[in-house]
Amino acid sequence: MRHGVRGWLVPQRPDRPEVVTDPRERRALLIELLLVFSVTLGLSGLRSLLSLLDSLLKPEPLSKQSVALNVSQAAQQLIDFALQLTGVLQLLAWGGLGAYLLWRSGIGPRLVGLGLGRWPRDLGVGAVLAAVIGIPGLGLYFLAQALGLNLNVQPSTLGEHWWRTPVLILSAAGNAWAEEVLVVGYLLTRLRQFGWRENSGLVASAVLRGSYHLYQGFGGFVGNVIMGLIFGRFWQRTNRLWPLVVAHTLLDVVAFVGYALLRNHVSWLR
C-alpha cells in the first residue's frame, strides 16, 4: 500500500477481494448490484431526481420551497410511532442485506471494517469525522440557499410527542447504517471485484450518495458528493466502516433533534 499524500490521492487496490474473472460470476454480481440498488438507494436516487425536476418546474425559486425529512405518517399518534419504527427497520434491513450478501460470497464483516474489536477508537474517529464534515457542510447549505440552488430543508416536522427524540435518533442511526454499508462497504467492495480502480469506484460511490439527496437541490447533491469522497477514501485507506456509521449518525442526530428542539425558538429556522 502506498503511503503519504500519494497514497491518499492514488491508492493501490488491495489484494483482497480478488477480481472476479469468470463471466458467469461477473454476470451474477452485476445482476445482484442492479437488484440491490433498484430496491434501495439507487431507486431513491431516481425518485430524488424526479423530485428535483418537479421543484425546478414550479414557479417559485428553489430557495422559496421546502422539503421535510422526518414527517408524520398517520393522524393517530401510536400508529404514527409504529410507522416511524417500520421506516427505521427498513433502513436496518437495507444495510443488513448488503452485509449479508458480502458474507454469503465469503467477505465477512471484519473484511469490510465491521469488526467490533476497536469500538472506543472508532467512536473517537467518528466524532472527528462528524466535525470535519458537519461544520463546512452547514456553511455550504446556507451558501446554496443564498444562491437559490437549494430548497429549505426541514429535518423534522414531527409533533412534540414523547417518542419524537428517540425516533429521530433511531432514524439517524438507520440512515447511517444503510448508507455507509451499502454505498461504501458493499458497493466499493463489489466494484473492486469487477476490477475497478480505487478512484473510479470512489467517484461512482460519491455520485450515488449525492443522487439520492437531489430532492434537497443542487447544494444537497454537491455537499453529499464531497462527503462521499471523504468517507469513501477514508474507508479505502483504513478499511474501517464503523467510524463512518458513527460520524453519519452524529451528523443526522444533530440535524434532526437539534432542528426539532430549536425550530420554534430560533427565528432563522423555518
C-alpha positions as CSV (number, residue, x, y, z in Angstrom):
1,M,0.0,0.0,0.0
2,R,1.3,3.5,-0.9
3,H,1.9,5.9,2.0
4,G,1.9,9.7,2.3
5,V,-0.1,12.1,0.1
6,R,0.2,9.9,-3.0
7,G,-1.3,7.0,-1.1
8,W,-4.4,9.1,-0.3
9,L,-4.7,10.6,-3.8
10,V,-3.9,7.5,-5.9
11,P,-4.3,4.4,-3.6
12,Q,-3.4,1.0,-4.8
13,R,-6.1,-1.6,-5.0
14,P,-5.8,-4.2,-2.1
15,D,-5.1,-7.8,-2.8
16,R,-8.5,-8.8,-1.3
17,P,-11.1,-9.3,-2.6
18,E,-9.7,-10.9,-5.8
19,V,-11.0,-9.7,-9.1
20,V,-13.7,-11.9,-10.5
21,T,-12.8,-13.1,-14.0
22,D,-15.4,-15.8,-14.6
23,P,-18.1,-14.4,-17.0
24,R,-20.9,-16.2,-15.2
25,E,-19.8,-14.9,-11.8
26,R,-19.4,-11.4,-13.1
27,R,-22.9,-11.5,-14.6
28,A,-24.3,-12.7,-11.3
29,L,-22.6,-9.9,-9.4
30,L,-23.9,-7.4,-11.9
31,I,-27.4,-8.6,-11.5
32,E,-27.0,-8.6,-7.8
33,L,-25.8,-5.0,-7.8
34,L,-28.7,-3.9,-10.0
35,L,-31.3,-5.6,-7.9
36,V,-29.9,-4.3,-4.6
37,F,-29.8,-0.7,-5.6
38,S,-33.1,-0.9,-7.6
39,V,-34.9,-1.6,-4.3
40,T,-32.7,0.6,-2.1
41,L,-30.7,3.8,-2.6
42,G,-30.5,3.6,-6.4
43,L,-34.3,3.9,-6.6
44,S,-34.1,6.7,-4.0
45,G,-31.7,8.5,-6.4
46,L,-34.2,8.2,-9.3
47,R,-37.0,9.5,-7.1
48,S,-34.8,12.4,-5.9
49,L,-34.0,13.4,-9.5
50,L,-37.7,13.4,-10.4
51,S,-38.5,15.4,-7.2
52,L,-35.8,18.0,-8.2
53,L,-37.2,18.3,-11.7
54,D,-40.7,18.8,-10.2
55,S,-39.3,21.6,-8.0
56,L,-37.5,23.3,-10.9
57,L,-40.7,23.3,-12.9
58,K,-42.6,25.2,-10.2
59,P,-42.9,29.0,-10.5
60,E,-41.3,29.6,-7.1
61,P,-37.4,29.5,-6.9
62,L,-35.8,26.6,-5.1
63,S,-34.9,28.8,-2.1
64,K,-38.6,29.6,-1.5
65,Q,-39.6,25.9,-1.5
66,S,-39.3,23.5,1.4
67,V,-38.8,19.8,1.9
68,A,-39.3,17.9,5.1
69,L,-37.3,14.7,6.0
70,N,-39.0,13.2,9.1
71,V,-42.7,13.7,8.7
72,S,-45.8,12.5,10.4
73,Q,-47.3,9.4,8.7
74,A,-50.6,8.9,10.5
75,A,-53.2,11.0,12.3
76,Q,-53.2,8.6,15.3
77,Q,-50.1,9.1,17.5
78,L,-49.4,5.5,18.2
79,I,-49.9,4.4,14.6
80,D,-47.5,7.2,13.6
81,F,-45.0,6.0,16.1
82,A,-45.3,2.4,14.7
83,L,-44.9,3.7,11.1
84,Q,-41.8,5.6,12.1
85,L,-40.3,2.5,13.5
86,T,-41.1,0.5,10.4
87,G,-39.1,3.1,8.4
88,V,-36.1,2.5,10.7
89,L,-36.5,-1.3,10.4
90,Q,-36.4,-0.9,6.6
91,L,-33.2,1.1,6.7
92,L,-31.6,-1.5,9.0
93,A,-32.7,-4.3,6.6
94,W,-31.2,-2.4,3.6
95,G,-27.8,-2.3,5.3
96,G,-28.2,-5.8,6.6
97,L,-28.9,-7.0,3.0
98,G,-25.6,-5.6,1.8
99,A,-23.6,-7.1,4.7
100,Y,-25.3,-10.4,4.3
101,L,-24.6,-10.6,0.5
102,L,-21.0,-9.9,1.1
103,W,-20.9,-12.6,3.9
104,R,-22.5,-15.1,1.5
105,S,-19.8,-14.5,-1.0
106,G,-17.0,-15.1,1.6
107,I,-16.4,-11.5,2.6
108,G,-17.2,-11.3,6.3
109,P,-18.0,-8.2,8.4
110,R,-14.3,-7.9,9.6
111,L,-13.1,-7.7,6.0
112,V,-15.2,-4.6,5.3
113,G,-14.4,-2.9,8.6
114,L,-17.4,-4.0,10.7
115,G,-15.4,-5.9,13.3
116,L,-16.3,-5.0,16.9
117,G,-12.8,-5.0,18.4
118,R,-12.0,-1.3,18.1
119,W,-15.1,0.5,19.3
120,P,-13.5,3.1,21.6
121,R,-11.2,4.3,18.8
122,D,-13.9,4.1,16.2
123,L,-16.2,6.3,18.3
124,G,-13.5,8.9,18.6
125,V,-12.6,8.9,15.0
126,G,-16.3,9.0,14.0
127,A,-16.8,12.1,16.2
128,V,-13.8,13.9,14.5
129,L,-15.2,13.0,11.0
130,A,-18.6,14.3,12.0
131,A,-17.0,17.7,12.9
132,V,-14.9,17.8,9.7
133,I,-18.0,17.2,7.6
134,G,-20.7,18.9,9.6
135,I,-19.3,22.4,10.1
136,P,-18.3,23.1,6.5
137,G,-21.4,21.3,5.3
138,L,-23.7,23.7,7.2
139,G,-21.9,26.6,5.6
140,L,-22.4,25.0,2.1
141,Y,-26.1,24.6,2.8
142,F,-26.6,28.2,3.7
143,L,-24.5,29.3,0.7
144,A,-26.5,27.1,-1.7
145,Q,-29.7,28.6,-0.3
146,A,-28.4,32.1,-0.6
147,L,-27.6,31.4,-4.3
148,G,-31.1,29.9,-4.9
149,L,-29.7,26.4,-5.5
150,N,-31.3,24.6,-2.6
151,L,-34.6,24.0,-1.1
152,N,-35.3,24.9,2.6
153,V,-34.6,21.6,4.3
154,Q,-36.7,20.8,7.4
155,P,-35.0,17.9,9.1
156,S,-38.2,17.1,11.2
157,T,-41.8,18.3,11.3
158,L,-42.9,15.6,13.8
159,G,-45.1,16.9,16.6
160,E,-44.0,17.2,20.2
161,H,-44.7,13.6,21.1
162,W,-42.9,11.7,23.9
163,W,-41.4,9.4,21.2
164,R,-40.1,12.2,18.9
165,T,-36.5,12.4,20.1
166,P,-35.9,8.6,20.4
167,V,-37.4,8.1,16.9
168,L,-35.2,10.8,15.4
169,I,-32.1,9.2,17.0
170,L,-33.1,5.8,15.6
171,S,-33.8,7.3,12.2
172,A,-30.4,8.9,12.2
173,A,-28.7,5.6,13.1
174,G,-30.8,3.7,10.5
175,N,-29.8,6.2,7.8
176,A,-26.2,5.9,8.7
177,W,-26.2,2.1,8.8
178,A,-28.0,1.7,5.5
179,E,-26.0,4.3,3.6
180,E,-22.5,3.5,4.8
181,V,-22.9,-0.2,4.5
182,L,-24.4,-0.1,1.0
183,V,-22.7,2.9,-0.6
184,V,-19.3,2.3,0.9
185,G,-18.7,-1.2,2.2
186,Y,-20.9,-3.1,-0.2
187,L,-20.6,-1.1,-3.4
188,L,-16.9,-0.4,-3.2
189,T,-16.1,-4.0,-2.5
190,R,-18.2,-5.2,-5.4
191,L,-16.5,-2.7,-7.7
192,R,-13.1,-4.0,-6.6
193,Q,-14.3,-7.4,-7.6
194,F,-15.1,-6.0,-11.0
195,G,-11.5,-4.7,-11.3
196,W,-12.4,-1.0,-11.0
197,R,-9.6,1.3,-9.9
198,E,-9.9,2.8,-6.4
199,N,-10.6,6.4,-7.7
200,S,-13.2,5.2,-10.2
201,G,-15.1,3.3,-7.6
202,L,-14.8,6.3,-5.2
203,V,-16.3,8.7,-7.7
204,A,-19.2,6.2,-8.5
205,S,-19.9,5.8,-4.8
206,A,-19.9,9.5,-4.1
207,V,-22.1,10.4,-7.1
208,L,-24.6,7.7,-6.0
209,R,-24.6,9.2,-2.5
210,G,-25.3,12.7,-4.0
211,S,-28.0,11.4,-6.3
212,Y,-30.4,10.4,-3.5
213,H,-30.1,13.8,-2.0
214,L,-31.1,15.7,-5.1
215,Y,-34.5,16.3,-3.7
216,Q,-32.8,18.9,-1.5
217,G,-31.4,20.8,-4.5
218,F,-28.0,21.2,-6.1
219,G,-26.4,22.1,-2.8
220,G,-27.5,18.9,-1.2
221,F,-26.1,16.9,-4.2
222,V,-22.7,18.7,-4.1
223,G,-22.4,18.5,-0.3
224,N,-23.1,14.8,-0.2
225,V,-20.8,14.1,-3.1
226,I,-18.0,15.8,-1.2
227,M,-19.0,13.8,1.9
228,G,-18.9,10.6,-0.2
229,L,-15.4,11.3,-1.5
230,I,-14.1,11.9,2.1
231,F,-15.9,8.9,3.6
232,G,-15.1,6.6,0.7
233,R,-11.4,7.4,0.7
234,F,-11.3,7.0,4.5
235,W,-12.6,3.5,4.1
236,Q,-10.4,2.7,1.2
237,R,-7.3,3.7,3.2
238,T,-8.3,2.3,6.7
239,N,-10.8,-0.4,6.0
240,R,-12.8,0.8,8.9
241,L,-16.6,1.2,8.4
242,W,-17.8,1.8,11.9
243,P,-16.3,5.4,12.2
244,L,-18.4,6.3,9.1
245,V,-21.5,4.9,10.6
246,V,-20.8,6.8,13.9
247,A,-20.0,10.1,12.1
248,H,-23.1,9.9,9.9
249,T,-25.3,9.1,12.9
250,L,-23.9,12.1,14.8
251,L,-24.5,14.4,11.9
252,D,-28.1,13.3,11.5
253,V,-28.8,13.4,15.2
254,V,-27.6,16.9,15.4
255,A,-29.6,17.9,12.4
256,F,-32.8,16.0,13.3
257,V,-33.0,16.5,17.0
258,G,-31.4,20.0,17.0
259,Y,-33.9,21.3,14.5
260,A,-36.9,19.7,16.3
261,L,-35.9,21.3,19.6
262,L,-34.9,24.7,18.2
263,R,-37.4,25.2,15.3
264,N,-40.0,27.2,17.3
265,H,-37.4,29.1,19.3
266,V,-34.9,30.3,16.6
267,S,-36.2,32.8,14.0
268,W,-33.9,31.7,11.2
269,L,-35.1,28.1,11.3
270,R,-38.2,27.7,9.2
